[in-house]
Each structure stands twice: as structure tokens, then as C-alpha cells.
Amino acid sequence: MSGEKQQSAAVKRELQLLFPSVVQICDLPDHSRLDAELMAEVSAVRNELPNTKPQSWACDVYTTIGRADALFHRPGFARFLRIAQENVETFANDLKMDVAQHPPRIHECWINAYASHQSQEIHLHRNSVFSGIYYLQVPSGAGATLFYSPSADVMLEPRATQGSPLNAKVTGFAPQPGRMLLFRSHLRHSVMPGKMDGDRITIAFNAVM
């Protein structure tokens, strides 16, 4: 009996995390000037371009996603696109992707403006490698961005005794001005509704390699 106890005590166990879903969080320093440039362009775009919200979207939000190349030609977005491109390259390098032979390239970029109580349903970005979100204007009470585990819908889920990073199926990020999130485009995400004065404005983009 004592031998069995000694054998049990000697068992070595460890938990390994396989196939992680990685999100890169970039807090841009001294972003006030950049944000002022972007807000001026966003205001001009909203005056010039109608809402191009796809019919498949259930949410009610102003977006230019139907004209995803429109921002590339506006001088006020040039500095932002350079910064976003640099962060995409850093992310790809951190993931040990072959950026020398296949450099990443941002191929579409658009504005999303959420009024109070507006949201975005769960979605992903097909035909891209990386996706990004930049929080430009974040009024108090703005809704969080939620990310969903790729395994959330593929197996029976037993009840957990408590929440843990090891069993979480949804993780939220509170929006912060000057923050950029980068992630693989297959990672599903959504936007929670907020109760706020003013619009929650983001610039979203996709990149290929």
C-alpha cells in the first residue's frame, strides 16, 4: 500500500496549450495627432459616402466596407496605413511566418461607426490572413469587442465549476482610444451594443500574404 502511494505521488503532470488563438494588442504612443487627422477624414468620408452596409448584416451601423479601397486614396489615412502595415509585419514575424518570401499587405480598409445600442453580429473575414481593428473614438459606455474560440461550436460542452482561460469560449476586449488589435482573420468576433453619447468609431482592415 505504501508503495502505491509513493508511485501516485511521483506522477508528473503538466498542461500544454496547443494551437493558441493569438491577438496582438498595440497601444500607439502619442496618438492624439494621428486621431485628429483620422477624425477629419472620417467626417469627410461620412459626408461624401453613403452607408454601404451589406444586406446580410443584421446590425444597423454606418460602414464603408462596401468601398473597402476608398480610404487608400485619401491623404489623411496615409500615416495610419503605414503604422498599421508596420504592426501587421511585426505580428507576422512574431508568428514566424515567411515575410521575406511572402510579405503581408493590407488590401482593404474601412470605417465602422456605431451609435448607442448598435452592435455587430458574430463574423469572420474570409480570403484574408490578418485582420485589425483600431479604436479611434471611444465614448464612455462603448461596447466591447468579443472573440470566440474556434472550438466553441464543434463539441459538447460540459458545465464548468468556474471560468478559466483553459475553458473560456468567449473573451472580451474593452475599446481604448489609440489601441490596435491584430488577429488571424478566421477568428470570429463581434461588437457588443453600448449605451453612450457619441459614436464608437473604429477603422478595420484586412491583410493578405
Backbone as a printed PyTorch tensor [residue, N CA C, xyz], in Angstrom:
tensor([[[  0.8270,  -1.2050,   0.0000],
         [  0.0000,   0.0000,   0.0000],
         [  0.8640,   1.2590,   0.0000]],

        [[  1.9230,   1.2540,   0.8120],
         [  2.7970,   2.4120,   0.8540],
         [  3.4880,   2.6220,  -0.4890]],

        [[  3.8170,   1.4930,  -1.1680],
         [  4.4230,   1.5920,  -2.4910],
         [  3.4970,   2.2400,  -3.4960]],

        [[  2.1910,   1.9180,  -3.4290],
         [  1.2160,   2.5270,  -4.3380],
         [  1.1220,   4.0220,  -4.0940]],

        [[  1.1440,   4.4390,  -2.8200],
         [  1.0690,   5.8660,  -2.5140],
         [  2.2950,   6.5910,  -3.0520]],

        [[  3.4840,   5.9940,  -2.8900],
         [  4.6900,   6.6200,  -3.3930],
         [  4.6550,   6.7510,  -4.9140]],

        [[  4.1470,   5.7150,  -5.5860],
         [  4.0510,   5.7610,  -7.0470],
         [  3.0900,   6.8560,  -7.5000]],

        [[  1.9570,   6.9860,  -6.8000],
         [  0.9830,   8.0190,  -7.1440],
         [  1.5640,   9.4060,  -6.9400]],

        [[  2.3070,   9.6010,  -5.8570],
         [  2.8770,  10.9150,  -5.5710],
         [  3.9360,  11.3010,  -6.5870]],

        [[  4.5400,  10.3260,  -7.2500],
         [  5.6300,  10.6140,  -8.1760],
         [  5.1440,  10.9480,  -9.5820]],

        [[  3.8470,  10.8310,  -9.8390],
         [  3.3250,  11.1010, -11.1840],
         [  3.5390,  12.5730, -11.5350]],

        [[  4.1190,  12.8130, -12.6820],
         [  4.3480,  14.1770, -13.1440],
         [  3.2760,  14.5560, -14.1550]],

        [[  2.6310,  15.6790, -13.9280],
         [  1.5640,  16.1420, -14.8250],
         [  1.8470,  17.5700, -15.2600]],

        [[  1.4580,  17.8970, -16.4630],
         [  1.5560,  19.2710, -16.9400],
         [  0.4570,  19.5290, -17.9620]],

        [[  0.0710,  20.7810, -18.0800],
         [ -0.9020,  21.2000, -19.0830],
         [ -0.1600,  21.9730, -20.1660]],

        [[ -0.3910,  21.6180, -21.4090],
         [  0.1970,  22.3240, -22.5300],
         [ -0.9150,  22.9710, -23.3520]],

        [[ -0.6830,  24.1940, -23.7690],
         [ -1.6470,  24.9020, -24.6090],
         [ -1.2990,  24.6520, -26.0620]],

        [[ -2.1920,  24.0190, -26.7980],
         [ -1.9730,  23.7070, -28.2010],
         [ -2.7830,  24.6400, -29.0920]],

        [[ -2.2040,  25.0360, -30.2160],
         [ -2.9020,  25.8170, -31.2470],
         [ -3.5600,  27.0700, -30.6700]],

        [[ -2.7960,  27.9540, -30.0630],
         [ -3.4020,  29.1350, -29.4350],
         [ -3.9960,  30.0950, -30.4690]],

        [[ -5.0330,  30.8010, -30.0690],
         [ -5.5780,  31.9070, -30.8580],
         [ -4.9090,  33.1820, -30.3400]],

        [[ -4.1170,  33.8150, -31.1890],
         [ -3.2560,  34.9210, -30.7560],
         [ -3.8700,  36.2540, -31.1770]],

        [[ -3.9140,  37.1860, -30.2400],
         [ -4.3280,  38.5620, -30.5260],
         [ -3.1800,  39.4760, -30.1170]],

        [[ -2.7400,  40.3190, -31.0410],
         [ -1.6960,  41.2920, -30.7310],
         [ -2.3580,  42.6130, -30.3490]],

        [[ -1.9920,  43.1460, -29.2000],
         [ -2.5230,  44.4100, -28.7050],
         [ -1.4480,  45.4730, -28.8480]],

        [[ -1.7160,  46.5130, -29.6120],
         [ -0.7580,  47.5970, -29.8360],
         [ -1.3760,  48.8940, -29.3220]],

        [[ -0.7570,  49.4880, -28.3320],
         [ -1.1870,  50.8000, -27.8490],
         [ -0.2490,  51.8450, -28.4580]],

        [[ -0.7620,  52.6160, -29.3940],
         [  0.0720,  53.5600, -30.1250],
         [  0.4330,  54.7420, -29.2340]],

        [[  1.7220,  55.0930, -29.1400],
         [  2.1170,  56.2590, -28.3320],
         [  1.7730,  57.5570, -29.0500]],

        [[  1.4550,  58.5770, -28.2750],
         [  1.2140,  59.9160, -28.8440],
         [  0.2780,  59.8680, -30.0440]],

        [[ -0.8730,  59.2280, -29.8420],
         [ -1.8000,  59.0320, -30.9600],
         [ -2.7570,  60.2010, -31.1770]],

        [[ -2.6700,  61.2410, -30.3610],
         [ -3.6390,  62.3450, -30.4430],
         [ -3.6120,  63.0230, -31.8150]],

        [[ -2.4100,  63.2920, -32.3330],
         [ -2.3250,  63.9440, -33.6360],
         [ -2.8390,  63.0430, -34.7400]],

        [[ -2.4660,  61.7720, -34.6730],
         [ -2.9730,  60.8070, -35.6480],
         [ -4.4920,  60.7410, -35.6020]],

        [[ -5.0510,  60.6900, -34.4010],
         [ -6.5080,  60.5980, -34.2590],
         [ -7.2020,  61.8360, -34.8180]],

        [[ -6.5930,  63.0160, -34.6140],
         [ -7.1890,  64.2410, -35.1540],
         [ -7.2130,  64.2020, -36.6860]],

        [[ -6.1120,  63.7180, -37.2960],
         [ -6.0710,  63.5770, -38.7550],
         [ -7.1650,  62.6130, -39.2320]],

        [[ -7.2660,  61.5020, -38.5360],
         [ -8.2310,  60.4870, -38.9380],
         [ -9.6700,  60.9680, -38.7540]],

        [[ -9.9470,  61.6490, -37.6530],
         [-11.3110,  62.1150, -37.4130],
         [-11.7420,  63.1150, -38.4780]],

        [[-10.8110,  63.9720, -38.9290],
         [-11.1450,  64.9110, -40.0010],
         [-11.5130,  64.1570, -41.2770]],

        [[-10.7520,  63.1060, -41.5930],
         [-11.0470,  62.3250, -42.7890],
         [-12.3310,  61.5160, -42.6310]],

        [[-12.5420,  60.9730, -41.4400],
         [-13.7630,  60.1970, -41.1920],
         [-14.9880,  61.0840, -41.3840]],

        [[-14.9400,  62.3060, -40.8550],
         [-16.0660,  63.2320, -41.0240],
         [-16.3140,  63.5240, -42.5030]],

        [[-15.2380,  63.7140, -43.2640],
         [-15.3840,  63.9810, -44.7000],
         [-15.9570,  62.7740, -45.4220]],

        [[-15.4670,  61.5800, -45.0730],
         [-15.9600,  60.3650, -45.7160],
         [-17.4490,  60.1770, -45.4480]],

        [[-17.8570,  60.3980, -44.2020],
         [-19.2680,  60.1930, -43.8530],
         [-20.1690,  61.1920, -44.5690]],

        [[-19.6350,  62.3650, -44.8990],
         [-20.4110,  63.3380, -45.6680],
         [-20.4590,  62.9820, -47.1480]],

        [[-19.4280,  62.3050, -47.6360],
         [-19.3240,  62.0180, -49.0630],
         [-19.9020,  60.6630, -49.4510]],

        [[-19.7060,  59.6530, -48.6130],
         [-20.0760,  58.2920, -48.9860],
         [-21.3050,  57.8290, -48.2250]],

        [[-22.2590,  57.2480, -48.9090],
         [-23.4190,  56.6920, -48.2070],
         [-23.0230,  55.4390, -47.4330]],

        [[-23.8860,  55.0310, -46.5400],
         [-23.6660,  53.7920, -45.7990],
         [-23.6970,  52.6190, -46.7800]],

        [[-22.6380,  51.8130, -46.7720],
         [-22.5640,  50.6620, -47.6780],
         [-22.7240,  49.3530, -46.9100]],

        [[-23.5020,  49.3830, -45.8510],
         [-23.7400,  48.1850, -45.0450],
         [-24.3300,  47.0780, -45.9000]],

        [[-23.6820,  45.8960, -45.9180],
         [-24.2300,  44.7860, -46.7120],
         [-25.6080,  44.3620, -46.2140]],

        [[-26.4370,  43.8830, -47.1250],
         [-27.7780,  43.4430, -46.7400],
         [-27.7410,  42.2650, -45.7740]],

        [[-26.6530,  41.5140, -45.7910],
         [-26.5490,  40.3510, -44.9130],
         [-26.3010,  40.7290, -43.4580]],

        [[-25.9120,  41.9790, -43.1960],
         [-25.6600,  42.3950, -41.8100],
         [-26.9870,  42.6470, -41.1110]],

        [[-27.1670,  42.0290, -39.9790],
         [-28.3840,  42.2510, -39.1990],
         [-28.3050,  43.5370, -38.3930]],

        [[-27.0950,  43.9960, -38.1210],
         [-26.9170,  45.1820, -37.2910],
         [-27.1820,  46.4500, -38.1060]],

        [[-27.3550,  47.5460, -37.4010],
         [-27.5790,  48.8460, -38.0260],
         [-26.4030,  49.7310, -37.6480]],

        [[-25.4510,  49.9050, -38.5540],
         [-24.2240,  50.6380, -38.2650],
         [-23.7490,  51.3070, -39.5480]],

        [[-23.1380,  52.4810, -39.4340],
         [-22.5510,  53.1020, -40.6220],
         [-21.2160,  52.4250, -40.9000]],

        [[-21.0100,  52.0260, -42.1530],
         [-19.7640,  51.3950, -42.5440],
         [-19.4400,  51.7320, -43.9960]],

        [[-18.1510,  51.7050, -44.3260],
         [-17.7270,  51.8590, -45.7150],
         [-17.1630,  50.5450, -46.2470]],

        [[-17.5210,  49.4280, -45.6280],
         [-16.9340,  48.1530, -46.0210],
         [-17.2270,  47.8110, -47.4820]],

        [[-18.3030,  48.3080, -48.0190],
         [-18.6010,  48.0700, -49.4270],
         [-17.6870,  48.8390, -50.3650]],

        [[-16.9780,  49.8280, -49.8190],
         [-15.9840,  50.5980, -50.5810],
         [-14.6500,  50.4790, -49.8610]],

        [[-14.2130,  49.2450, -49.6620],
         [-13.0800,  48.9820, -48.7760],
         [-11.7600,  49.5460, -49.2910]],

        [[-11.7050,  49.9830, -50.5600],
         [-10.4750,  50.5760, -51.0830],
         [-10.5140,  52.0990, -51.0500]],

        [[-11.6300,  52.6810, -50.6420],
         [-11.8070,  54.1310, -50.7450],
         [-10.8280,  54.9050, -49.8660]],

        [[-10.4450,  54.3480, -48.7230],
         [ -9.5930,  55.0740, -47.7910],
         [ -8.1440,  55.1300, -48.2480]],

        [[ -7.7130,  54.2010, -49.0870],
         [ -6.3180,  54.1580, -49.5230],
         [ -5.9110,  55.4190, -50.2840]],

        [[ -6.8580,  56.0740, -50.9130],
         [ -6.5500,  57.2120, -51.7880],
         [ -6.6920,  58.5510, -51.0610]],

        [[ -6.9880,  58.5300, -49.7860],
         [ -7.1800,  59.7670, -49.0380],
         [ -5.9110,  60.0800, -48.2430]],

        [[ -5.3360,  61.2800, -48.4120],
         [ -4.0800,  61.6180, -47.7350],
         [ -4.1660,  61.4950, -46.2080]],

        [[ -5.3320,  61.7620, -45.6470],
         [ -5.4660,  61.7150, -44.1990],
         [ -5.3510,  60.3250, -43.6020]],

        [[ -5.4010,  59.2850, -44.4270],
         [ -5.2540,  57.9190, -43.9380],
         [ -3.8570,  57.3490, -44.1980]],

        [[ -2.9940,  58.1150, -44.8780],
         [ -1.6900,  57.5820, -45.2880],
         [ -0.8370,  57.1910, -44.0880]],

        [[ -0.7530,  58.0670, -43.0810],
         [  0.0990,  57.7530, -41.9220],
         [ -0.4560,  56.5620, -41.1540]],

        [[ -1.7670,  56.5080, -41.0030],
         [ -2.3720,  55.3640, -40.3050],
         [ -2.0570,  54.0590, -41.0180]],

        [[ -2.1770,  54.0470, -42.3380],
         [ -1.9380,  52.8170, -43.0900],
         [ -0.4810,  52.3650, -42.9790]],

        [[  0.4460,  53.3160, -42.9050],
         [  1.8490,  52.9470, -42.6920],
         [  2.0330,  52.2960, -41.3210]],

        [[  1.4110,  52.8760, -40.3050],
         [  1.5150,  52.3140, -38.9510],
         [  0.8750,  50.9360, -38.8900]],

        [[ -0.2960,  50.8010, -39.4860],
         [ -0.9800,  49.5030, -39.4950],
         [ -0.1430,  48.4650, -40.2190]],

        [[  0.4570,  48.8510, -41.3590],
         [  1.3010,  47.9240, -42.1170],
         [  2.4890,  47.4600, -41.2800]],

        [[  3.1350,  48.3790, -40.5610],
         [  4.2680,  48.0160, -39.7000],
         [  3.8510,  47.0220, -38.6260]],

        [[  2.6850,  47.2240, -38.0370],
         [  2.2210,  46.3210, -36.9800],
         [  1.8250,  44.9560, -37.5340]],

        [[  1.2660,  44.9290, -38.7490],
         [  0.9630,  43.6420, -39.3820],
         [  2.2560,  42.8720, -39.6290]],

        [[  3.2860,  43.5510, -40.1160],
         [  4.5690,  42.8940, -40.3670],
         [  5.1790,  42.3500, -39.0770]],

        [[  5.0820,  43.1250, -37.9960],
         [  5.5880,  42.6610, -36.6970],
         [  4.8370,  41.4200, -36.2350]],

        [[  3.5280,  41.4410, -36.3780],
         [  2.6940,  40.3050, -35.9770],
         [  3.0730,  39.0590, -36.7780]],

        [[  3.2200,  39.2210, -38.0890],
         [  3.5920,  38.0810, -38.9360],
         [  4.9610,  37.5350, -38.5550]],

        [[  5.8970,  38.4240, -38.2420],
         [  7.2200,  37.9870, -37.7910],
         [  7.1440,  37.2350, -36.4770]],

        [[  6.3450,  37.7440, -35.5390],
         [  6.2000,  37.0720, -34.2430],
         [  5.5990,  35.6800, -34.3990]],

        [[  4.7430,  35.5030, -35.4070],
         [  4.1490,  34.1990, -35.6710],
         [  5.0490,  33.3180, -36.5480]],

        [[  6.2630,  33.8110, -36.8300],
         [  7.2710,  33.0610, -37.5960],
         [  6.7860,  32.7190, -38.9970]],

        [[  6.0640,  33.6440, -39.6150],
         [  5.6340,  33.4490, -40.9930],
         [  6.7110,  33.9580, -41.9470]],

        [[  6.7140,  33.4580, -43.1510],
         [  7.7640,  33.7670, -44.1220],
         [  7.4710,  35.1140, -44.7780]],

        [[  7.8110,  36.1780, -44.0580],
         [  7.5350,  37.5160, -44.5890],
         [  8.5560,  37.9250, -45.6470]],

        [[  9.7090,  37.2540, -45.7010],
         [ 10.7070,  37.5760, -46.7260],
         [ 10.2070,  37.1670, -48.1100]],

        [[  9.6560,  35.9640, -48.2040],
         [  9.1510,  35.4760, -49.4860],
         [  7.7080,  35.9200, -49.7480]],

        [[  6.9490,  36.1290, -48.6760],
         [  5.5280,  36.4730, -48.8130],
         [  5.1970,  37.6290, -47.8680]],

        [[  5.6240,  38.8380, -48.1910],
         [  5.3770,  39.9720, -47.2940],
         [  3.8890,  40.2730, -47.1680]],

        [[  3.4200,  40.5640, -45.9520],
         [  1.9980,  40.8940, -45.7790],
         [  1.6750,  42.2420, -46.4130]],

        [[  0.4310,  42.3740, -46.8410],
         [ -0.0190,  43.6050, -47.4980],
         [ -1.4620,  43.8810, -47.1180]],

        [[ -1.7180,  45.0590, -46.5810],
         [ -3.1010,  45.4520, -46.2870],
         [ -3.8200,  45.6990, -47.6060]],

        [[ -4.8950,  44.9860, -47.8370],
         [ -5.5710,  45.0950, -49.1340],
         [ -6.9590,  45.7200, -49.0370]],

        [[ -7.4560,  45.9370, -47.8310],
         [ -8.7350,  46.6400, -47.6920],
         [ -8.8170,  47.2680, -46.3030]],

        [[ -9.5410,  48.3680, -46.2440],
         [ -9.6230,  49.1520, -45.0110],
         [-10.9460,  49.9150, -45.0280]],

        [[-11.6270,  49.9800, -43.8910],
         [-12.9390,  50.6310, -43.8680],
         [-13.2410,  51.2010, -42.4880]],

        [[-14.2570,  52.0540, -42.4500],
         [-14.7160,  52.7160, -41.2280],
         [-15.9680,  52.0330, -40.7270]],

        [[-16.0740,  51.8660, -39.4110],
         [-17.3180,  51.4590, -38.7620],
         [-17.6610,  52.5030, -37.6990]],

        [[-18.8790,  52.9900, -37.7090],
         [-19.3200,  53.9750, -36.7180],
         [-20.6050,  53.4720, -36.0650]],

        [[-20.5150,  53.1520, -34.7710],
         [-21.6390,  52.5970, -34.0190],
         [-22.2630,  53.6840, -33.1490]],

        [[-23.5550,  53.9150, -33.3220],
         [-24.2860,  54.7900, -32.4150],
         [-24.7060,  53.9880, -31.1830]],

        [[-25.2990,  54.6630, -30.2150],
         [-25.7350,  53.9920, -28.9920],
         [-26.6790,  52.8370, -29.3170]],

        [[-26.4580,  51.6950, -28.6570],
         [-27.2660,  50.4750, -28.7810],
         [-27.0210,  49.7030, -30.0880]],

        [[-26.1390,  50.1790, -30.9460],
         [-25.8250,  49.4360, -32.1610],
         [-24.7160,  48.4160, -31.8890]],

        [[-24.7210,  47.3320, -32.6430],
         [-23.7820,  46.2400, -32.3970],
         [-23.3770,  45.6190, -33.7320]],

        [[-22.5500,  44.5980, -33.6410],
         [-22.1430,  43.8370, -34.8320],
         [-22.2300,  42.3580, -34.4910]],

        [[-22.8740,  41.5890, -35.3580],
         [-23.0500,  40.1620, -35.0910],
         [-21.7290,  39.4160, -35.2450]],

        [[-21.7160,  38.1590, -34.8490],
         [-20.5210,  37.3250, -34.9420],
         [-20.1610,  37.1210, -36.4140]],

        [[-18.8870,  37.3320, -36.7240],
         [-18.4450,  37.1940, -38.1070],
         [-16.9490,  36.9200, -38.1380]],

        [[-16.4390,  36.6110, -39.3210],
         [-15.0080,  36.4850, -39.5700],
         [-14.7220,  37.1080, -40.9220]],

        [[-13.4490,  37.1440, -41.3050],
         [-13.0670,  37.7990, -42.5550],
         [-12.4260,  36.7860, -43.4880]],

        [[-13.1990,  36.3300, -44.4560],
         [-12.7200,  35.3230, -45.3940],
         [-11.7380,  35.9440, -46.3990]],

        [[-10.9250,  35.0960, -46.9910],
         [ -9.9920,  35.4920, -48.0470],
         [ -8.9580,  36.5110, -47.5690]],

        [[ -8.6300,  36.4580, -46.2750],
         [ -7.5780,  37.2920, -45.7140],
         [ -6.7640,  36.4490, -44.7340]],

        [[ -5.5880,  36.9360, -44.3890],
         [ -4.7210,  36.2460, -43.4400],
         [ -4.7780,  36.9220, -42.0670]],

        [[ -4.6880,  38.2590, -42.0610],
         [ -4.7290,  39.0300, -40.8220],
         [ -5.8670,  40.0430, -40.8870]],

        [[ -6.4210,  40.3530, -39.7260],
         [ -7.4200,  41.4110, -39.6140],
         [ -7.0410,  42.3150, -38.4490]],

        [[ -7.4710,  43.5660, -38.5330],
         [ -7.1310,  44.5160, -37.4860],
         [ -8.2710,  45.4700, -37.1950]],

        [[ -8.2690,  45.9740, -35.9690],
         [ -9.2470,  46.9710, -35.5250],
         [ -8.4760,  48.0820, -34.8200]],

        [[ -8.7250,  49.3310, -35.2060],
         [ -8.1510,  50.4730, -34.5000],
         [ -9.2830,  51.2760, -33.8820]],

        [[ -9.1930,  51.5040, -32.5780],
         [-10.2230,  52.2620, -31.8580],
         [ -9.8870,  53.7480, -31.9470]],

        [[-10.6530,  54.4580, -32.7470],
         [-10.3950,  55.8770, -32.9930],
         [-11.1420,  56.7720, -32.0110]],

        [[-12.4290,  56.5360, -31.8710],
         [-13.2430,  57.3310, -30.9230],
         [-14.0120,  56.3710, -30.0370]],

        [[-13.8390,  56.5270, -28.7300],
         [-14.4420,  55.5920, -27.7750],
         [-15.1630,  56.3840, -26.6880]],

        [[-16.4420,  56.6770, -26.8590],
         [-17.1790,  57.3590, -25.7940],
         [-17.4010,  56.4390, -24.6010]],

        [[-17.6400,  57.0210, -23.4590],
         [-17.9140,  56.2410, -22.2540],
         [-19.1330,  55.3530, -22.4740]],

        [[-19.0150,  54.0890, -22.1110],
         [-20.1080,  53.1360, -22.2840],
         [-20.0590,  52.3760, -23.5930]],

        [[-19.0150,  52.5770, -24.4090],
         [-18.9110,  51.8860, -25.7050],
         [-18.7730,  50.3790, -25.5040]],

        [[-19.3410,  49.6160, -26.4100],
         [-19.3620,  48.1610, -26.2950],
         [-18.0180,  47.5150, -26.5670]],

        [[-17.8010,  46.3710, -25.9360],
         [-16.5580,  45.6230, -26.0860],
         [-16.5400,  44.8420, -27.3970]],

        [[-15.3430,  44.4930, -27.8330],
         [-15.1520,  43.5440, -28.9300],
         [-14.9900,  42.1560, -28.3220]],

        [[-15.7750,  41.2040, -28.7810],
         [-15.7100,  39.8380, -28.2740],
         [-15.0650,  38.9270, -29.3090]],

        [[-14.2030,  38.0180, -28.8350],
         [-13.6000,  36.9960, -29.6800],
         [-14.0690,  35.6320, -29.2070]],

        [[-14.2890,  34.7280, -30.1700],
         [-14.8930,  33.4270, -29.8790],
         [-13.9170,  32.3060, -30.2190]],

        [[-13.8320,  31.3440, -29.3200],
         [-12.9520,  30.2100, -29.5300],
         [-13.3400,  29.4520, -30.7930]],

        [[-12.3590,  29.0520, -31.6150],
         [-12.6790,  28.2390, -32.7960],
         [-13.3440,  26.9190, -32.4470]],

        [[-13.2040,  26.4510, -31.1930],
         [-13.7960,  25.1720, -30.7930],
         [-15.1850,  25.3330, -30.1870]],

        [[-15.7110,  26.5520, -30.1600],
         [-16.9550,  26.8000, -29.4290],
         [-18.1340,  25.9900, -29.9550]],

        [[-18.1720,  25.7060, -31.2500],
         [-19.3500,  25.0610, -31.8500],
         [-19.0980,  23.6250, -32.3020]],

        [[-17.9750,  23.0450, -31.9330],
         [-17.6570,  21.7540, -32.5220],
         [-17.7150,  20.5880, -31.5420]],

        [[-18.0840,  20.8240, -30.3030],
         [-18.1680,  19.7080, -29.3650],
         [-19.1520,  20.0030, -28.2520]],

        [[-19.6200,  18.9270, -27.6040],
         [-20.4880,  19.0910, -26.4450],
         [-19.6990,  19.7580, -25.3260]],

        [[-20.3250,  20.6610, -24.6280],
         [-19.6280,  21.4320, -23.6190],
         [-20.2000,  21.1330, -22.2300]],

        [[-19.4570,  20.4380, -21.3690],
         [-19.9460,  20.1880, -20.0130],
         [-19.9340,  21.4710, -19.1880]],

        [[-20.7270,  21.4930, -18.1560],
         [-20.7910,  22.6600, -17.2810],
         [-19.4860,  22.8050, -16.5070]],

        [[-18.9750,  24.0310, -16.4220],
         [-17.7400,  24.3060, -15.6850],
         [-18.0730,  24.7910, -14.2760]],

        [[-17.1920,  24.4910, -13.3400],
         [-17.3880,  24.9620, -11.9620],
         [-16.9920,  26.4150, -11.8180]],

        [[-16.0940,  26.8890, -12.6680],
         [-15.7060,  28.2950, -12.6750],
         [-15.0400,  28.6220, -14.0030]],

        [[-15.0570,  29.9120, -14.3440],
         [-14.4360,  30.3290, -15.5760],
         [-12.9210,  30.3100, -15.4730]],

        [[-12.2690,  29.9860, -16.5700],
         [-10.8140,  29.8820, -16.5940],
         [-10.3460,  30.0980, -18.0220]],

        [[ -9.1110,  30.6040, -18.2170],
         [ -8.5750,  30.6850, -19.5770],
         [ -8.5140,  29.3250, -20.2670]],

        [[ -8.5300,  28.2490, -19.4810],
         [ -8.4680,  26.9140, -20.0670],
         [ -9.8140,  26.4170, -20.5690]],

        [[-10.9300,  27.0500, -20.1460],
         [-12.2350,  26.5950, -20.6220],
         [-13.0550,  27.7180, -21.2660]],

        [[-12.4810,  28.9130, -21.3790],
         [-13.2200,  30.0490, -21.9250],
         [-13.5410,  29.8440, -23.3960]],

        [[-14.7280,  30.2230, -23.7850],
         [-15.1390,  30.1690, -25.1830],
         [-15.3070,  31.5650, -25.7770]],

        [[-15.3720,  32.5830, -24.8990],
         [-15.5150,  33.9660, -25.3490],
         [-14.5970,  34.8380, -24.4870]],

        [[-13.8940,  35.7590, -25.1390],
         [-13.0440,  36.7120, -24.4250],
         [-13.3260,  38.1030, -24.9670]],

        [[-13.4730,  39.0660, -24.0870],
         [-13.7990,  40.4270, -24.4960],
         [-12.6460,  41.3890, -24.3020]],

        [[-12.5560,  42.3860, -25.1770],
         [-11.5900,  43.4730, -25.0620],
         [-12.3600,  44.7860, -25.0110]],

        [[-12.1690,  45.5390, -23.9470],
         [-12.7860,  46.8550, -23.8650],
         [-12.0690,  47.8010, -24.8210]],

        [[-12.7950,  48.5840, -25.5980],
         [-12.1440,  49.5020, -26.5340],
         [-11.4020,  50.6100, -25.7950]],

        [[-10.2530,  50.9870, -26.3160],
         [ -9.4680,  52.0870, -25.7650],
         [ -8.9350,  52.9370, -26.9100]],

        [[ -9.0410,  54.2600, -26.8200],
         [ -8.5160,  55.1080, -27.8930],
         [ -7.0230,  54.8500, -28.1020]],

        [[ -6.6240,  54.7710, -29.3600],
         [ -5.2220,  54.5630, -29.6660],
         [ -4.7820,  53.1180, -29.6360]],

        [[ -5.7030,  52.1920, -29.4110],
         [ -5.3570,  50.7650, -29.3380],
         [ -5.6900,  50.0880, -30.6600]],

        [[ -4.7830,  49.2280, -31.1080],
         [ -4.9780,  48.4400, -32.3190],
         [ -4.9000,  46.9630, -31.9650]],

        [[ -5.9030,  46.2000, -32.3700],
         [ -5.9040,  44.7500, -32.2030],
         [ -5.6250,  44.0970, -33.5470]],

        [[ -4.7510,  43.0890, -33.5410],
         [ -4.4660,  42.3120, -34.7410],
         [ -4.6760,  40.8440, -34.4390]],

        [[ -5.2480,  40.1140, -35.3970],
         [ -5.5700,  38.7100, -35.1780],
         [ -5.6930,  38.0220, -36.5230]],

        [[ -5.6580,  36.6850, -36.5030],
         [ -5.8720,  35.9240, -37.7230],
         [ -7.3230,  36.0740, -38.1660]],

        [[ -7.5360,  36.1540, -39.4700],
         [ -8.8460,  36.5180, -40.0000],
         [ -9.9270,  35.4600, -39.7800]],

        [[ -9.5170,  34.2150, -39.4730],
         [-10.5200,  33.1770, -39.2340],
         [-11.1370,  33.2760, -37.8430]],

        [[-10.5790,  34.1130, -36.9700],
         [-11.0550,  34.1970, -35.5950],
         [-12.3650,  34.9960, -35.5600]],

        [[-13.4210,  34.3520, -35.1270],
         [-14.7300,  35.0050, -35.1220],
         [-14.7920,  36.0560, -34.0190]],

        [[-15.5140,  37.1420, -34.2980],
         [-15.5990,  38.2350, -33.3390],
         [-16.9080,  38.9940, -33.5530]],

        [[-17.2500,  39.8130, -32.5850],
         [-18.4760,  40.6070, -32.6500],
         [-18.2710,  41.8750, -31.8250]],

        [[-19.2480,  42.7730, -31.8860],
         [-19.2160,  44.0120, -31.0990],
         [-20.4880,  44.0790, -30.2680]],

        [[-20.3150,  44.2680, -28.9630],
         [-21.4580,  44.3930, -28.0610],
         [-22.0960,  45.7780, -28.1970]],

        [[-23.4090,  45.8800, -27.9960],
         [-24.0280,  47.2100, -28.0010],
         [-23.5680,  48.0140, -26.7970]],

        [[-23.4970,  49.3130, -26.9690],
         [-23.1230,  50.2050, -25.8710],
         [-24.2000,  51.2530, -25.6560]],

        [[-24.1860,  51.8400, -24.4890],
         [-25.0830,  52.9540, -24.1710],
         [-24.2000,  54.1720, -23.9770]],

        [[-24.2210,  55.0780, -24.9430],
         [-23.2140,  56.1390, -24.9560],
         [-23.7240,  57.3750, -25.6710]],

        [[-23.0520,  58.4750, -25.4220],
         [-23.2550,  59.7140, -26.1630],
         [-22.1320,  59.8260, -27.1820]],

        [[-22.4890,  59.9460, -28.4390],
         [-21.4770,  59.9710, -29.4890],
         [-21.2660,  58.5970, -30.0840]],

        [[-20.5180,  58.5500, -31.1640],
         [-20.3070,  57.3050, -31.8990],
         [-19.0180,  56.6040, -31.4660]],

        [[-19.0750,  55.3000, -31.4420],
         [-17.8910,  54.4490, -31.2810],
         [-17.3400,  54.2270, -32.6900]],

        [[-16.1710,  54.7930, -32.9850],
         [-15.6390,  54.7740, -34.3550],
         [-14.3660,  53.9230, -34.3910]],

        [[-14.3480,  52.9730, -35.3030],
         [-13.1720,  52.1390, -35.4970],
         [-12.7720,  52.1630, -36.9700]],

        [[-11.4960,  51.8940, -37.2020],
         [-11.0060,  51.6490, -38.5600],
         [-10.5630,  50.1910, -38.5990]],

        [[-11.1540,  49.4280, -39.4870],
         [-10.8560,  47.9990, -39.6070],
         [-10.1000,  47.7550, -40.9120]],

        [[ -9.2910,  46.6850, -40.9370],
         [ -8.5290,  46.3910, -42.1430],
         [ -8.2130,  44.9020, -42.2060]],

        [[ -7.9520,  44.4350, -43.4080],
         [ -7.5430,  43.0510, -43.6660],
         [ -6.2410,  43.0530, -44.4540]],

        [[ -5.4420,  42.0080, -44.2270],
         [ -4.1720,  41.8730, -44.9340],
         [ -4.0220,  40.4640, -45.4890]],

        [[ -3.3200,  40.3570, -46.5860],
         [ -3.0150,  39.0670, -47.2060],
         [ -1.5060,  38.9020, -47.2640]],

        [[ -1.0590,  37.7080, -47.6300],
         [  0.3690,  37.4390, -47.8170],
         [  0.5540,  36.7080, -49.1540]]])
